[in-house]
Amino acid sequence: MIIKKFVGKTEEEALEAARKELGSGVVIMNVKAVERKGLAALFRAKQTEVTVALEEENDTVVPVRRDRAARPAEKNSGESITQTEENPGGSVLMKEDRIAIEKRLDSLQSLLMNRFQQSEEERQKVPGTGEFSGDEGAAEEEKPEEEAPEEITEQQRFLRLLYNTMLESEVDEKYANQIVNDVDISGQSNLPMDYILENVYQKMILKFGRAQGITPGEGKPRIVVFMGPTGVGKTTTIAKIASSYAVEEKRKVALLTADTYRIAAVEQLRTYANILEVPFRVIYSEEEVGEAVQEFCDFDYIFVDTMGHSHKNEEQLGHMKQLFDALQEAGECQTFLVLSATTKYRDLLKIVATYDGIADFQLIFTKLDETAAMGNLLNMKLFMGTPIAFVTNGQNVPSDIEQFNPQKTVKQILSVRQERN
């Protein structure tokens, strides 16, 4: 992991310098104004310092290849935290970086330390109680009675606590193992707990990365297509994003819908269009796509709602593919797959594998307010290698939507017990 600081007149200037040196995959860890002292503060312009991180190649989780996406990842229940993988070595944080990260963690550290102390007290009351399920416990039972159990350090127990917390937040066991195995604590019995927490926190943020989001078209309207299964809140999500661009950014926005299977969906989007005072049109066939796009050729964005259906319906998926081909021929497209955070991981794997054959996409997760387990967001990012662009946490238009924030999500994953309580 590479952590480095860059200074510029603005945050954008400093970030641009970081991308030129380290590449486009950098993740912002901290942003702060540079405070000058003495007379220099009077005569020099204000500057912004950006701390960025870049995950090195051998630290990266390899996502499922596109041609393998149709095969759901097998859960490797045999893996355990005690299995060690080659560790390229962690980076030593500068003192200022560690202070900045600690501020981002807020009360998470004290929460985990209190939980760790409670688990230690329970462990002392019930000797032999382990924190792991699976092969490790079975292996211990097979040991001869005369063999002394291996002593476990506080650092190992704390790392196990983080591991178990990720599992409770429904992070897949395979990915939880990859994260904790990257933290090298071997031979370092005096390693501070806060360093371990910061290391895990950073690695999870880097694995989430940053999404491209919606980018403006080059001289033409950007066609933004939304697809997804039924019941995930796709139409409401489109209304929230369209409202942001039309009302807040004063962009010229048009709404199209190809969801002619549900009359209620058409009327719902028509109602939103009337409220936002933006044009609205229904597309009944692929042949009408080019004409509809041409009608709004002087607009900034054209948001397209597609039919929601079961990922098992091959006929409707065929129609969806034809629609996307027509849209891509008509102009510059960006596609977003809308998923619900409440959907089971196994079902999510089947859904993304189906839609993966239609178009490349970024992810939008809805209904975050209806679950305390955010692990599926990390699971899908690592499984597909596809960035998360937006998340929604309610039905209110346009307020209950925001750009995906990796720091916020990681804190929610690591504090899942508090959320459930």
Helices and strands as residue ranges (DSSP letters): E 2-8, H 11-22, E 27-34, H 40-43, E 47-54, G 57-59, G 66-68, H 95-105, H 108-125, H 135-141, H 154-168, H 173-181, H 193-208, E 222-227, H 234-243, I 244-248, E 253-257, H 263-276, E 280-282, G 286-288, H 289-295, E 301-305, H 314-330, E 332-340, H 345-355, E 362-366, G 368-370, H 375-384, E 388-392, E 401-403, H 406-414, H 416-420
